[in-house]
Amino acid sequence: MAGTYSLGAGNWPTLVIESGHSETLPELHKDMRWWFQASNHEVKIVILAKFDHQQHHILLGKWEEEISSPQGAITRSRAAAILQQNGVLNPMKRQSITITRDETVPPRQGLHSTAPVAV
């Protein structure tokens, strides 16, 4: 859960998966921003997973930070210089996926697709 970690430099994960059933999507977005900021941008990718049992779907979003309104090609050295001047990185959603349950197929019970047969 966001807010419970206090790691030193170089000890943050590159990828974080933040999920929620009871949390709202805005709360998950707040958690995503926390990961980027608290890690001093060592976290590079945050995947958000929002479970909605009433709508029978899962929303997935892949977030990465980018320098806001760059002009021209961005090299690593130019990005570092821009960050030193402005310190402005904004989370951007790079990909989103919605997984929806097929209502025509009944949910499976356990690992077996059919009832076990006694021998």
C-alpha positions as a printed Julia matrix, in Angstrom:
119×3 Matrix{Float64}:
   0.0     0.0     0.0
   1.3     3.46   -0.86
   2.55    5.47    2.07
   3.93    2.57    4.09
   7.4     2.37    2.52
  10.5     4.31    3.47
  13.35    3.05    1.31
  16.7     4.63    0.65
  18.03    5.68   -2.74
  18.52    2.76   -5.08
  16.22    0.47   -3.09
  12.92    1.23   -4.83
  11.29   -1.19   -7.27
  11.28   -0.34  -10.96
   7.72   -1.62  -11.39
   4.83   -1.28   -8.92
   1.39   -2.88   -9.21
  -1.21   -1.04   -7.15
  -4.65   -2.63   -7.0
  -7.92   -1.83   -5.37
 -11.42   -3.08   -4.91
 -12.66   -0.7    -2.21
 -10.42    2.2    -3.31
 -11.81    4.59   -5.9
  -9.96    5.24   -9.14
  -8.96    8.76   -7.95
  -7.49    7.17   -4.8
  -5.49    4.74   -6.94
  -4.25    7.69   -9.04
  -3.12    9.41   -5.84
  -1.25    6.23   -4.83
   0.4     6.09   -8.27
   1.66    9.67   -7.9
   2.94    8.84   -4.42
   5.09    5.98   -5.77
   6.75    8.25   -8.34
   7.34   11.12   -5.9
   8.3     9.16   -2.77
  10.86    7.13   -4.75
  12.36   10.33   -6.19
  11.36    8.92   -9.6
  13.23    5.62   -9.14
   9.92    3.83   -9.72
   9.59    3.88  -13.52
   6.25    2.12  -14.14
   3.09    1.9   -12.04
   0.33   -0.47  -13.11
  -3.06    0.28  -11.6
  -5.68   -2.47  -11.36
  -9.23   -1.47  -10.4
 -11.64   -4.33   -9.71
 -15.33   -3.57  -10.25
 -17.44   -6.58   -9.27
 -20.74   -4.83  -10.02
 -19.73   -4.12  -13.62
 -17.88   -7.46  -13.86
 -14.66   -5.95  -15.17
 -11.09   -5.12  -14.28
  -9.47   -1.88  -15.47
  -5.69   -1.97  -15.95
  -3.59    1.11  -16.64
   0.16    1.39  -17.24
   1.6     4.72  -16.07
   5.03    6.24  -16.69
   6.39    9.71  -16.06
   7.38   12.1   -18.8
   8.79   15.61  -18.92
   5.96   18.05  -19.51
   5.91   19.95  -22.82
   9.38   19.13  -24.16
  10.5    20.85  -27.35
  12.8    18.94  -29.65
  14.42   15.57  -29.13
  15.03   14.56  -25.53
  18.34   12.93  -24.76
  19.24   11.64  -21.29
  21.52   14.62  -20.65
  18.88   17.09  -21.88
  16.24   15.39  -19.73
  18.52   15.65  -16.68
  19.12   19.35  -17.38
  15.38   20.02  -17.79
  14.63   18.2   -14.54
  17.28   20.19  -12.68
  15.75   23.44  -13.94
  12.07   22.61  -13.61
  11.81   19.34  -11.72
   8.56   18.67  -13.62
   7.57   15.12  -14.47
   3.96   14.21  -15.12
   2.42   10.74  -14.97
   1.11    9.65  -18.36
  -1.1     6.65  -19.05
   0.73    4.63  -21.72
  -1.71    1.75  -22.01
  -5.12    0.73  -20.72
  -6.88   -2.61  -20.83
 -10.4    -3.53  -19.74
 -11.03   -7.16  -18.91
 -14.73   -8.03  -18.91
 -16.29  -11.28  -17.78
 -18.11  -13.19  -20.52
 -21.68  -13.34  -19.23
 -22.5   -16.32  -21.49
 -20.01  -18.58  -19.7
 -20.8   -19.58  -16.1
 -18.0   -18.96  -13.6
 -15.85  -22.02  -12.88
 -15.67  -23.61   -9.47
 -12.07  -24.41   -8.61
  -9.65  -25.75  -11.2
 -11.98  -28.22  -12.95
 -14.19  -27.15  -15.83
 -16.48  -30.15  -15.29
 -17.62  -31.99  -12.21
 -15.26  -34.79  -11.15
 -16.41  -38.31  -12.05
 -16.25  -41.12   -9.47
 -14.4   -44.21  -10.7
